[in-house]
């Protein structure tokens, strides 16, 4: 009942009930006094009844009950007085005890209320936490279901493991890749996920997130780590019965408190992509090789066509589009004159009975049969003289159109040799070529008028004499021995001789020497038919002069290239001034240094007497000094030691080596000598050296700085600078090694096969 009045729905009746209780207790005390009759000792025995309302007030009102207990104590003293008892300390003590009883009851009541309130709050908080936990579990199940659904639709194979390495997700793509359903893999641990790929339990990328770079490289050929994500490429000998190349990416998963809760790995089959890349690389290499072969063939053809005694003509749509010097000389035309002749004039030069050779029908036959047409044709030279040409015609592509290639020899002398002896003799006598007949002992037995005309000797002055009399120094030329060997074997020799005229003037002849057999078939002598090619030799000299002019032109090109590179460098410098980001400005400066290293090559080339090679030692000195200046005047704290020596490099090696030195020295200046690295008065050192042993070169770049920090090393591993160094080393087919004894050292070795 008291509890209901205290906290229940009857709490509003506490005050009336308490007043009623006090009244009842006072009346009971008065009745007790009246019942005892005479005042005296023991008459106050009814006063303790007042403790009851005091305690009840303490239970209902807490420590505030003291305010009620005070009047009750006064009533207690009054009752003692009415009972006729004197007011003694014991009477006062009873009042104090009454107050204490009410206070103690109030304190206990308040503590009970607080305990009840705390218990209610705890129950309420627990209920809220249970509800929150229920909602969290429901949300987790929803998110997990959604995540599983999303992962299931991922095009790449994907798996997720928890912190203990148990599989939590195994999507459809990885089911298709491995042939293992998710139901057989979910919940499995102990590297079970590696079995479909490698046939055994072993760590794979998802379980190597905490491994070192060296350990990763032992497991995977191609591996990179960036921003917590590891990417690698690996070859699997057999996956579902076939070899594959896989590209894998793995990353750790963390909860909201930053604790690792698992990891995820995606797997992509790049076998076809890698095969396509390899095929494209092979096609590119084949194309480059074919282009090089084509250029080489074109150059060889050009040299051969310009120097051969054979006639070479290219005819397209009835017009001569190319004629070599031999053809122009044979037909009596100057350089480029044949190309200016119209198709009808070309046809008129050919004898009527041989014009079919140049008409459409033979061309159609060649297109059909994929062959050539050969014929001896008579043509009229510019002088009006008929010339017999042993001509062979075939088709070729010339400037993307079909053309007729005609090659041949002037066989007029041979045609005349087929006539009767008298006609032959007359032909030899009137031959525009110089003709000599010489026995196997080197004695001249016959010369024609053309010989006497060219040499200035009369026939009787040379017949019976040895042919060495025509040599410039009265000795047999070296190629005569070669000629005699070929003629003795029964073959025809073609070559050139340098002779001396009777006047002492030198002249060149193009000679065709053929054996002459006696009655028994034994070679008894040989005939030497010669063409005066002095003019052609003079043309060769003009060609050499033209080559000299080209060298002068190259000397002009190199400074222009250097100036253009300098303009690009200046533009980068201007652009870098407008960039507020220091990192971007540093990138501009690095690009300037690379451009400067290439420009310096061209500067040295045009200053050099040899346009194909430069003094690499002087070049390195200038490049190193430039880099030292460009990095904020580090000359006060860094000293450069350059020991290259007398080494000459071609541009194909000098440019890559210059760029390599640029990158390594720039890297040292940026990282090896931070502020405060050396005490006052001391400085760091960068060494650059190069040695040559035969065709083997060794380039050394090192410093005695603080070494490359791990953070800088990780950053630089993927930087364009060190990637460029690797690319350049591949370009020169070299190798690189690194040391870290007192700083950082790089040693590059390569071979110059030229």
MARMIZA-654159 format. One record per residue: x, z, y of N, C-alpha, C in turn; residue in three letters. Coordinates in steps of 0.05 Angstrom, whole numbers, plus 5000, padded with zeros to 4 digits. Layout:
N
XZYXZYXZYALA ...
***
This chain:
754
501750004976500050005000501750005025UNK 503950175025505750185048507049915052UNK 507849785029509149525032507249315044UNK 504749325036502849145048502449185077UNK 502449445086502149515114504649435129UNK 506949425115509449375128509949075133UNK 509448915112510148625115507848445109UNK 505748545096503648375087501648315109UNK 499248235100497248155119495948385134UNK 496448645124495348875137497249005157UNK 499348875164501348995182500149065209UNK 497948935218496748995244495449265245UNK 494949395221493649655220495649885219UNK 498249825222500250035219499950255240UNK 499550175265499450375287497050555283UNK 494550455278492350645274492750825250UNK 493750715229494150875205496251095211UNK 498351025226500451225232499251445249UNK 497651375269496351575287494551755270UNK 493051625252491251785235492851965217UNK 495151875207496752045189497852285204UNK 498852225230499852455246497652665251UNK 495252555257493052745262492452905238UNK 492352775214491752915190493853125184UNK 496453055188498653255183498453485202UNK 497753435228497553665248495253845240UNK 492953715233490553875225491254035200UNK 492753905181493454045156495154285163UNK 497054245182498854475190497254695202UNK 495354625220493654835233491954975213UNK 490754835194489154955173490855145156UNK 493355055152495055235135495655495150UNK 496055465177496655705193494155885193UNK 491855765196489355925196488856045169UNK 489555915149489056015122490856255117UNK 493156255127494956485123494056725139UNK 492656685160491656905175493557005196UNK 494757225190496457365210499057215214UNK 499857175241502357055246504657225235UNK 506657115228508957255219510857065204UNK 512757195191514557025176513056875154UNK 513756635152512556465132510156315143UNK 509356375168507056235180507855945186UNK 510255895189511055615196511355435172UNK 510455515149510755345125509255085127UNK 507255065144505754805146507154605163UNK 509254685179510654495197512054275182UNK 513254305158514654095144512853855137UNK 510153895139508353675133508853445152UNK 509853515176510253305197512553115190UNK 514153195170516353005162515152745150UNK 512652775138511452545125510952315145UNK 509452365168509152145187511752045200UNK 513752235203516252155214517751955196UNK 517652015170518951835151517451565149UNK 514751585149513151335148513751165173UNK 513951295196514551145221517251005219UNK 519251155206521851035203521750795185UNK 520050805164519850585146518550345159UNK 516650395177515150175190516550065215UNK 517750245230518750155256521750175259UNK 523150245238526050255240527050475257UNK 529250425271530450635288528650705312UNK 526750525318524850595340523150835333UNK 523050905307521351135299522351395311UNK 524851395322525851635335524051705359UNK 522951495372521151545395518551685386UNK 517751635361515351765350516152045340UNK 518652065329519552325317519952535339UNK 520652455363521052655385518552815391UNK 516152695395513752855400512953015375UNK 513552895350512953045326514653295325UNK 517153275334518953515334517853725353UNK 516853625376515753815396513253955384UNK 511553795370509153905357510054115337UNK 512254055322513254245302513954515316UNK 515354505339516154745354513654895364UNK 511654735373509154855383507654995361UNK 507654865337506254995315507655265308UNK 510255265308511755515303510955725323UNK 510755635349509955825370507155925366UNK 505355755358502555845353502456035329UNK 504255995311504356175288505456445295UNK 506356475320507356735329510256775323UNK 511556575317514356595310515956545335UNK 518156685337519856635361521356365358UNK 522056265382523556005382526456075376UNK 527355995353530156055344531655795340UNK 534355815337535855575331534955435306UNK 533855585287532855455262530455285268UNK 528855385289526555225296527454955309UNK 529454975326530654735338531854555317UNK 533254675297534454525275532454375259UNK 530054495255527954355240527054105255UNK 526954125282526253885298528353665296UNK 530953765297533053565294533053435267UNK 532453585246532353475219530053275217UNK 527853335232525653145233526552885245UNK 528052905268529052665281530952515262UNK 532752665248534652535230533252395208UNK 531152525197529652405175528452135184UNK 527252145208525951895218528151685223UNK 530451765234532651565240533751445214UNK 534251625194535351525168533351335155UNK 530751415156528751245144528650975158UNK 529050985185528950735201531350555194UNK 533750685193536150525186535850395159UNK 534950545139534650435112532550215112UNK 530450245128528450045128529449785141UNK 531049815163532149575175534049425157UNK 535749585143537549455124536149305102UNK 533949435093532349295072531249035083UNK 530249045108529148805120531248585122UNK 533648665131535748465133536448345105UNK 536548515085537148415058534948225049UNK 532448295055530248125047530347855061UNK 531047875088531247625104533547445094UNK 535847575088538147415078537547285051UNK 536147455034535447345008533547105011UNK 531647125030529846905035531246665045UNK 533246705064534746475074536446345052UNK 537546515035539246415013537446244994UNK 535146344988533346194971532545934984UNK 531945945010531245705025533545505026UNK 536045605031538345425032538845305004UNK 538645464983539045364956537045144950UNK 534545194958532444994954533044734968UNK 534144764994534844515009537144364997UNK 539144524987541444394974540644254949UNK 538844384933537844254909536443994915UNK 534843984937533443744945535443534954UNK 537543624970539543444980541143324957UNK 541743504937543243404914541543204898UNK 539043254896537243074882537142804896UNK 536942814923536842564939539542414937UNK 541742574938544442444936544842304909UNK 543942444887544142324861542442064859UNK 540042084871538341844871539641614887UNK 540841684910542141474927544641364913UNK 546141544899548541454884547741264862UNK 545541344848544641164826543740894838UNK 542440894861541540644874543940474882UNK 545840614897548240464906549840364882UNK 550140534862551740444838550340204825UNK 547640214823546239994811546539744828UNK 546439774855546839544873549639434871UNK 551639614869554439534867554939384841UNK 553739484819554039354794552839074795UNK 550439054808549138794810550838594827UNK 552038704850553738524866556238444851UNK 557538634838559938564823559238364801UNK 556938394789556138214768555937924777UNK 555137884802554937614813557437514826UNK 559637674826562137574838563237334822UNK 564137124835565136894820567736954807UNK 569337134817571937214805571437434784UNK 573037424763573037634743573837894757UNK 572338114751572938364765572338604747UNK 574038804750573639054736574339294754UNK 572939524749573439764764574039984744UNK 576040154750576640384733576640634750UNK 576040864737576041114752578941224753UNK 579141474764581741594767583141644741UNK 581541674719582841714693583341454678UNK 582841224691583340974678581140874660UNK 578740994661576540904645575040674660UNK 574240474645572840244657570040324666UNK 569440274691566840334703565240084708UNK 566539864712565139604717566639384704UNK 565139194692566338964678564338734682UNK 564838564702562738374710562538134691UNK 560537964697559937744679562237544678UNK 563537504701565737314702568037394684UNK 568637654682570837744665569837744636UNK 567237774631566137734604566637454595UNK 566037254612566436974605569336914601UNK 571037034618573936974616575137084591UNK 574437324583575737454560574137434534UNK 571437384537569837384513569037664504UNK 569637874520568938144514566638234531UNK 564338304519562038394535562538664548UNK 561038714570561338954585560739204568UNK 558739174550557939404534560239504516UNK 562039324508564339404491566639504507UNK 566539494534568839574550568239814569UNK 565739834578565040054597565640324584UNK 567040494598567740764589570340774573UNK 571540544567574040544551576340604570UNK 578340744560580740814575583240744558UNK 585440874565587940834550588740544549UNK 588540404573589340124576587839934557UNK 585440004548583939834531583339564545UNK 583139574572582439324587584739114586UNK 587139194577589339004575589338844549UNK 587938944529587938814502586938524503UNK 584738464517583738184517585837984529UNK 587538084547589437914561592137894546UNK 593138124536595838134525595838194495UNK 593438264484593438324455594438594448UNK 595038764468596039034464595339204488UNK 595439464484594939654506597539674522UNK 597339614548599739624565598739644594UNK 600539744612599739754640599539474651UNK 597439424667597139174682596939254712UNK 596439054729596639094758594939324767UNK 592439364757590639574766591739844761UNK 593539874741594740124734597540164745UNK 598439974762601139984773601140004803UNK 598840104814598640114844600740304856UNK 601540504841603540694851606340624843UNK 606740394829609340324819611140214842UNK 613740224838615640114858615639814857UNK 616839694877616939394878618639294855UNK 620839434848622539344826620939334800UNK 619439554796617839564771615739344770UNK 614539284793612539074794613838804788UNK 616238754799617538504794618438474765UNK 618938694752619538674723617138584707UNK 614738654717612238584702611138314710UNK 611638234736610437994747612537824761UNK 612437564757614337384770613937354800UNK 611337334808610637304836608937544844UNK 609837714861608237954869608738014898UNK 606638084913606838174941605038414944UNK 605838584964604338824970603838835000UNK 601338865009600738865037598139025041UNK 598339225060596039385068594639515043UNK 596239605024595139745001594039554980UNK 594139294984593239104964595638964951UNK 595638954925597838824910596738564899UNK 598138344904597338084893599637974877UNK 598937864854601037754836599937514821UNK 601837364810601137134793602537174766UNK 601137134745602337174718601336964699UNK 603036904679602236704659601536854633UNK 599336784621598436904596598736694574UNK 600336754553600736544533598136454519UNK 596336644515593836564502591536744511UNK 589536624523587136764531584836594521UNK 583336704502581236534489582336284477UNK 584836304466586036084452587535884468UNK 587835934493589335734510591035884530UNK 593335764537595035884558593835854585UNK 594036064602592836064628594836184648UNK 594336114674595736234696593736384712UNK 594136644717592136814730593236914756UNK 591536924777592237044802590637304804UNK 591937534806590637794805591137944831UNK 589138104839589238274863588138544855UNK 589538754863588739024857588939204881UNK 587039394883587039584906585839844897UNK 586740064909585640334902583040374917UNK 581240554904578740634916578840924924UNK 577941004947578141274957575341374964UNK 574941654961572441774970572641834999UNK 570541965010570442025039572542225047UNK 573642385028575742575035578542455031UNK 578742195025581342065023582542104995UNK 581042204976582142244949581741984933UNK 583741904918583541664901581541714879UNK 579441544878577341584858577441364837UNK 579241164840579340954821580840714832UNK 580340474820581640234829579939994821UNK 580339774835578839524829580939304827UNK 580439114808582238884804580438634801UNK 581238424816579938164813581837974801UNK 580837794784582537614768581337334771UNK 583137144778582236864782584036684765UNK 582736504750584236314734585036084752UNK 587736064757588835854775590435654759UNK 589835634732591435454715591235164725UNK 588735084730588334804740589534764767UNK 589234964784590434944811593434924810UNK 594735084793597635074791598434804779UNK 596834704760597534444748597334224769UNK 595234244786594934044807597234064827UNK 597934314834600234354853602734234841UNK 603234294816605734184803605633874802UNK 603233774797602933474796603433354823UNK 602233494844602633394871605533404879UNK 606833624872609733654878611333434864UNK 610533374839612033164825611432894837UNK 608932854845608232594858609732564884UNK 609832794899611232784924614232724920UNK 615332854899618232804893618632514885UNK 616732414868616932134859616731944883UNK 614832004901614431834924616931834942UNK 618032074946620432094962622731944949UNK 622931974922625031824908624631524910UNK 622131444908621631154910622231054938UNK 621431214958622031124985625031104990UNK 626431304979629331294982630531054967UNK 629431004943630430764928629730514943UNK 627230504955626530274970628330224994UNK 628830445009630730425031633530335022UNK 634330455000637030374990637030084981UNK 634830004968634729724959634529534982UNK 633029615003632829445027635629425040UNK 637029645042639629635054641529465038UNK 641429495011643129334994642429044996UNK 639828984997639028704999639928595026UNK 639728755047640628655073643628595073UNK 645228775061648028725060648628485042UNK 647328475019647828255001646927985013UNK 644627995026643527745037645327645060UNK 646427825075648027745098650827665091UNK 651727745068654527695060654827495037UNK 652727455022652927284998653226995006UNK 654726834991654826544996652326394986UNK 650626544972648126424962646226384985UNK 644626174983642526115003640126294997UNK 639126425017636726595014634726525036UNK 632426435028630226375048627726515039UNK 626226615059623526725054621626555070UNK 619726425056617826245068615026355065UNK 613626375088610926485088609126305104UNK 607026205091605126025104606625775115UNK 608525675099609925435107612125465128UNK 612525705137614525755158616725935147UNK 619225875155621426045147621426295164UNK 621026525151621026775165623626925163UNK 625326835144628026955142629926745130UNK 632226725141634326555130637026695133UNK 638426725111641026865113643126675124UNK 645426785132647526615143648426385126UNK 648326425099649226215081647225985083UNK 644626045085642625825087642925685114UNK 643225835135643525705161646025535162UNK 648125635150650625475150650325225133UNK 649025255110648625035092647024815104UNK 645024895120643224705133644124625161UNK 646124765171647324685196645824805220UNK 644425025216642925135239644225395247UNK 643825465273644825715283643025945276UNK 643926185285642526425279639726425291UNK 637726445273634926455283633626195288UNK 635125975285633925705291632025615270UNK 632625685245630825605223628025735226UNK 627925985236625426125239623625985260UNK 624925835278623425715300622225445292UNK 622925335269622025075261619225095249UNK 617524895256614724895248614624825218UNK 612324895205612024835176612224535170UNK 611224355188611424075183614323975184UNK 615924085202618724015204620224115180UNK 619524355170620724455145620224265122UNK 617724165120617023985098618523715101UNK 618923625126620423375130623323395122UNK 624423645122627223675115627723625085UNK 625623645069625823625040625223335032UNK 626823235014626422965004623522924993UNK 622322694997619522654989619022724960UNK 620922654942620422704914620622994906UNK 621623164925621923454919620023624935UNK 618223504951616623674968614523834953UNK 613923754929612023914912613024194907UNK 615724214909616924484904615924684925UNK 615324584949614524764971611524764975UNK 610024604960607124584964605724814949UNK 603024814951601425034941601425054911UNK 601624824897601324834868603425004854UNK 606024984861607925164848607425454854UNK 606425504878605725784885603525884867UNK 601525724863599325804845600225844817UNK 602125674808603225704781604725964778UNK 606226034799607726284798605926524798UNK 603726514814601826734815600426764787UNK 599926534774598626544748600526644726UNK 602926544726604726604704606626834710UNK 606426944735608227164743611127094738UNK 611826844743614626754738615826624762UNK 617926464757619326324779619426024773UNK 620025874793620325584790623225514799UNK 624525354783627225284789627524974790UNK 628924884810629224594812631624534830UNK 632824304826634824204844633524024864UNK 633624094889632223944910634223834930UNK 633523604941635223484962633923534989UNK 635523645006634523715033636323575054UNK 635123535077636723415099637523635118UNK 640123655122641123855140640623765169UNK 641223945187640823875216642423635224UNK 644623605211646323375218645223115206UNK 643123135190642022895176643222855149UNK 645223005141646522985115644723105094UNK 644522965071643023075048644723275033UNK 643423495027644723705011643123764986UNK 644523794964643123864940643324174936UNK 640924284932640724584929639624644902UNK 641124794887640024904861638325144869UNK 635725094871633925294883632125424862UNK 631725684864629825834848627825974866UNK 625325924861623226034878621526234862UNK 620826454875619026654864617426794886UNK 615426934878613627064897614627354902UNK 614127444927614627724934612727804956UNK 612428064959610928174982612728215005UNK 612128085027613728105051611928175074UNK 612328415085610628515106607728505099UNK 607128605074604428635064603028365059UNK 604428145057603227885051605027745030UNK 603727565015605227414994607027215008UNK 609427194999611427005010612926884987UNK 614326664993615926514974618926574979UNK 620226694959623126744961624626514947UNK 626326384963627826164953630826244954UNK 632126234931634926284930636326044917UNK 638826004923640225774911643025744921UNK 644225554910647025484917647125184925UNK 648925134942649424854950651024724927UNK 649624554912650824434888651224134893UNK 651624054918652123774924654523674909UNK 656623824909659123744895658623704865UNK 657023884854656523854825654823614819UNK 652823564836651223324832652923074834UNK 654723064852656522834855658322814831UNK 659023054819660723044796659422924772UNK 656722924772655222814750655222504752UNK 655922394774656022104777658521994764UNK 658721744766661121614755663621714768UNK 665821694755668321804764669021694792UNK 668421444797669121334823667421464845UNK 664821504839663121634858664121924863UNK 664822054840665822324842668322334859UNK 670222154854672622154869672122124899UNK 670321934905669621884933668322134945UNK 666622254929665222494939667222714945UNK 669222744927671122954932672822894956UNK 673422644958675022564981673522615008UNK 670922565007669322595031667922865033UNK 668523035014667223295013667823455039UNK 665823585050666423755073667924015064UNK 668024055038669424295029672324215023UNK 674024415025676824375018677024394988UNK 678324194975678524194946681524174938UNK 682224354920684924344909684724364878UNK 686524214865686824244836689524364831UNK 689624574816692124734812692424774782UNK 694824744771695224794743695625094739UNK 695725174713695825454706698425594715UNK 700425434724702825554734702825594764UNK 700525514777700225554806701325314822UNK 701725084809702724844823700424674832UNK 700424594857698224434868698624144859UNK 696524034847696623764837694823574853UNK 692923684868691123514884690023674907UNK 689723544930688223654953686623434965UNK 684323494975682623294988683123295018UNK 682023095031682423075060681423315076UNK 679323435065678323665080680423895080UNK 681823915059684024115058686024055079UNK 686923805081688923735101687923775129UNK 685323725132684123755158684124055167UNK 683424225148683324505154686124625157UNK 687824565137690424705136692524575155UNK 692124315161694124185177696424065161UNK 696424125135698524005118697623725108UNK 699523545106699023285093699023325063UNK 697723155049697523185020700223195007UNK 702023015015704723015003706323265009UNK 705523415029707023665036706423895017UNK 704123875004703324104987703324024957UNK 702823774951702623694922705423734910UNK 705323874887707823944873709024204882UNK 707824334902708724594911706924814899UNK 708025044899706325274890704325354911UNK 702125454902700025514921700625764938UNK 702725914931703526144947704426064975UNK 705025804978705925725005703625755026UNK 701225765016698925795035698426085043UNK 699626265027699126555033700326635060UNK 699326835072700226915098703127005097UNK 704027135076706727235075708227115051UNK 707426875043708726725021708626874995UNK 706827064993706527204967703727144957UNK 703327174931700727124919698827354927UNK 696527284938694627494945693727644920UNK 692927894924692128064901689727944886UNK 687827824901685427724887685927474871UNK 688327344875689027114859689427204830UNK 690527434825690927534798688127564785UNK 686327674800683527714790682327434783UNK 682727244801681626984798682826844773UNK 685426864769686726744746685726854720UNK 685227124720684127244696681427144689UNK 679727114709676927014704677026724696UNK 678526564710678726274703679826234675UNK 681926394668683126374642681126434620UNK 679026594626677026654606674826444605UNK 675126234622673226024622670826054641UNK 671026244658668826294677669626194705UNK 667526174722667926094750668326344767UNK 670226324784670826554802669926484831UNK 668626664844667826634872669126854888UNK 670326784909671626984926672626864952UNK 674227024965675326944991678426954991UNK 679626775006682526775010683126765040UNK 685226905046686326885073688826705072UNK 688626465085690826275084692126255112UNK 694326115111695826055136696025755139UNK 695125655162695425375168698325295173UNK 698725045173701424945179702425045205UNK 700625075224701325175251701825475251UNK 701325605228701625895226699126055233UNK 697025905240694526035247693026115222UNK 692126365220690626445196687826335196UNK 686826295172684026215169683026315142UNK 680326375141679026475118677526255104UNK 677526265077675926075061674326225040UNK 671926125035670226215013670826024990UNK 671926124969672925954947671225984922UNK 670725754909669525744883671425614864UNK 672525754845674625654828673525634799UNK 673825394788672825344761675025234744UNK 675025304718677125194700676624904693UNK 678824764687678824484678680124484651UNK 678624384631679524384604680724104597UNK 682724114580683923864571682423754547UNK 683623564534682323424512681623614489UNK 683323804484682823994462681224244471UNK 680224224495678624454504680224674516UNK 682824644517684624844528684624824558UNK 684525054571684525054601687324984610UNK 687524764625690124674634690424704664UNK 688224714679688424754708685624844718UNK 685524874743682924964755682624824782UNK 680024784789679324664814678424884833UNK 679424864857678825064878677424924901UNK 674724974902673124864924672725084945UNK 673525024969673525234990671925155014UNK 670725355026669325325051670725485072UNK 671025365095672325515117670225715128UNK 670825965124668926175133670126335156UNK 671926205170673226345193671126435213UNK 669226245218667126315237665426555228UNK 664926545201663326775191664827035193UNK 667427025189669127265192669027355221UNK 669127155239668927235267666227365272UNK 664127255259661527375262661527665251UNK 663127705229663327975218664628165239UNK 666628055253667928215274665928285296UNK 664228085302662128135321660228355311UNK 659728345284657928545272659228825275UNK 661928835270663229095273663029195302UNK 663228995321662929075349660129185354UNK 658229055341655429145343655129425332UNK 656529475309656429745298657629945317UNK 659729865331660930045351658930105373UNK 657429895381655429945401653330145391UNK 652730125365650730315353651930595354UNK 654530625349655730885350655530995379UNK 655930815398655630905426652730995431UNK 650830845419648030915422647431185410UNK 648631235386648331495373649431725391UNK 651731665404652831865422650831925445UNK 649331725452647331765473644831905463UNK 644131855437641831975425642132275422UNK 644532365413644932655408644432825433UNK 645632745456645032915480642032905488UNK 640732675483637932665489636332855472UNK 637032855446635633045428636233335436UNK 638733385444639533645453637933725478UNK 637733535497636233585522633233635516UNK 632133475498629333515491628833795478UNK 630733875461630434145449630734355470UNK 632534305490632934505511630334525528UNK 628934295531626434305546624334475531UNK 624234435504622434595488623034885491UNK 625734955490626535235492625735345519UNK 626035185540625335285567622335325569UNK 620735145556617835185557617035445542UNK 618435495520617935745505618635985523UNK 620835965538621736175555619636235577UNK 618636015589616536045610614036165598UNK 613336075574610936185561611236485555UNK 613636555546614036835539613837025563UNK 614436915587614237085612611337155618UNK 609436995607606637045613605337215591UNK 606937295571605837455549606437745553UNK 604437905553604838195557605538345532UNK 604838235509605438365484608438315477UNK 609938535474612738505470613338375443UNK 611638435423612138325396611938015397UNK 609837915412609537625414611837515431UNK 612637655451614937565467617437545450UNK 617837735431620137725413619937475395UNK 617537405387617137165370617936915386UNK 617236905412618036685428621136675430UNK 622336905433625236915436626636825410UNK 625536905387626636815361626436515358UNK 624136405367623836115365625835975384UNK 626336095407628335975425631035975412UNK 631736195398634336205386634635995364UNK 632535955349632635745328632935465341UNK 631435415362631735155375634535125387UNK 635535345398638335335410640335275388UNK 640035385364641935335343641935045335UNK 639534915335639434625329640534455352UNK 639834535376640834385400643834395401UNK 645034615394647934645395649234455375UNK 647934405352648934205333649233935346UNK 647133845360647233575373649133575396UNK 649433805409651433815431654233775420UNK 654833905398657433875386657933595374UNK 655733475364656033205352656733005373UNK 655333015396656032805416658632865430UNK 659633115428662333175439664533105419UNK 663733065393665633015372666332715371UNK 668732655362669532375358668232275332UNK 667532455313666232375289663332455291UNK 661532245291658732295296657332425272UNK 658732425249657432535224658132825218UNK 660132935231661033205225661833355250UNK 661633615249662333785273664333995265UNK 665634105285667434335281665634585279UNK 665234675255663334895251664335155262UNK 666935205263667935455274667335485303UNK 667835275319667135285348664135315352UNK 662635175335659735195337658735485332UNK 659835615312659035895306659736085328UNK 662136035340662936205363660936185386UNK 660135945393658235905414655436015407UNK 654635975382651936075374651836375374UNK 654036505364654036795363654036915391UNK 655636795409655736895437652936865450UNK 651636645444648936615456647036825446UNK 647036885419645237085408645837355420UNK 648437425424649137675435648037705463UNK 648137485479647037495506644037515506UNK 642737375488639837365489638537625481UNK 640037805466638938065459639738275478UNK 639138235503639438435525642238535528UNK 644138355526646938425532648038635514UNK 647738605487648738805468651738805467UNK 653038645484655938625482657338895487UNK 655939085501657139345506657139525481UNK 655339475463655239645439655739505413UNK 655839235413656239085389658538885393UNK 660238865374662538685375662238475353UNK 662738225360662538005341665237915332UNK 665637895306668137795294667437535279UNK 668537315289667937045277670536945265UNK 670436885239672836785225671936545207UNK 671736315219670736075205673035885198UNK 674935865217677135685211676435395216UNK 678135215206677834925211676034815189UNK 673434835193671534735174669734535188UNK 669634295176667934085186665434055168UNK 663134055180660634035165659033795175UNK 657633665157655733455165653233585175UNK 651633415189649233525202647233625181UNK 647233515156645333605136646033885127UNK 648433975129649234255122649434425147UNK 650334315169650834475193648234585204UNK 646034425205643534525216642434765200UNK 642134735172641234965157643035215160UNK 645635175159647535405161647235525189UNK 646935365209646635475236644135645238UNK 641935545227639435695227639635955211UNK 641035945188641436185172643036395188UNK 645236315201646736505217645036615239UNK 643436445252641636535274639736755264UNK 638536715240636636905230637937175223UNK 640237155209641537405199642837555222UNK 644037425241645237565264643037685282UNK 640837535286638637635302637437885288UNK 637237875262636138105247637938345250UNK 640638305249642538525253642338645281UNK 642138475301641938565329639338725333UNK 637238655319634738795323634639065308UNK 635739075284635239315267637739485261UNK 640139365262642539505252643639705272UNK 643139675298644339835319642339955338UNK 640640145328638640265346640040435368UNK 638440515388639540685409640640945397UNK 642941025406644141275397645541255370UNK 645741005359647040985333650041045333UNK 651341015357654141055359654741245383UNK 656741415380657441595402658541435426UNK 658841565448659841445472662641325467UNK 663041075476665640955473665940805446UNK 664040815428664240675403662240445402UNK 662740255384660940025382660639945353UNK 658439785348658039675322659439405320UNK 659539295295660939045290659238865273UNK 659138605280657838405264660038195256UNK 660338145230662337965220661137705210UNK 662237485219661337215209663937075199UNK 663836995174666236865162665336635144UNK 667036435141666536215122669136125110UNK 669036075084671435985070670635735053UNK 672635575048672135325033674235315011UNK 673335254986675035204964674134944951UNK 675534724957674634464947672034394961UNK 669934354945667334294956665534534957UNK 666534764949665035014949665435164976UNK 663235244988663335395013662035675009UNK 663235875022662236145022661836235051UNK 659336305058658636405085658036705082UNK 659336865099658837155099657837245127UNK 655637395127654637515151654037815145UNK 655337995159654938285153655238455178UNK 654338705177654538895199655139165188UNK 656139345205656739625197654739805210UNK 652239715214650139875227648940075207UNK 646540155214645140365199643840265174UNK 644040005169642739885146639839835153UNK 638539675137635739605142633939825132UNK 632339955150630540165142628440045122UNK 627340235105625440145085622940015099UNK 622140135121619740025135620439745145UNK 622739725158623539455169623939265147UNK 625039365124625539185102622839075091UNK 620839255088618239165079616938975098UNK 617339025124616138845144617538575144UNK 620238585141621838335143621538165118UNK 620838295095620638145070618637915073UNK 616437955087614537745091614737605117UNK 616937665133617137545159618037255157UNK 617437105178618136815178621136785178UNK 622636975190625536955191626836945164UNK 626337145147627537155121626336945102UNK 623736875106622636645091624136395098UNK 624736365124626236125133629036115120UNK 630336355118633036375106632836275077UNK 630836375062630536295034630035995032UNK 628335885049627735595049630235435055UNK 631835525075634235375082636335385060UNK 636535615046638435635024637635445001UNK 634935424996634035224976634734944986UNK 634534895012635034625022637934545017UNK 639834735021642634665016643434714987UNK 641434784970641934834942644035054938UNK 643735264953645635494952644335734940UNK 645835954942644936214931645636434952UNK 644236654951644636874970644737134955UNK 646537314963646637584952646937774975UNK 646038024970645938224991647338484983UNK 648838595001650138854997649439045019UNK 649639305013648939515033651139725035UNK 653539645034655839825037656539835066UNK 656040065079656540095108655039885124UNK 652439885122650839695136649539495117UNK 649339255125648039045109649838795109UNK 650238675085651938435084650438225067UNK 650637975076649537745062651737545056UNK 651837445031653737245023652237005012UNK 652736775025651336525017653436335006UNK 652936214983654736014971653235754967UNK 654535534974653335274970655535064966UNK 654734824958656634614952656034374969UNK 658034254981657734004997658833784979UNK 657033634967657833424948658733164961UNK 658633154988659432905001662432895005UNK 
***
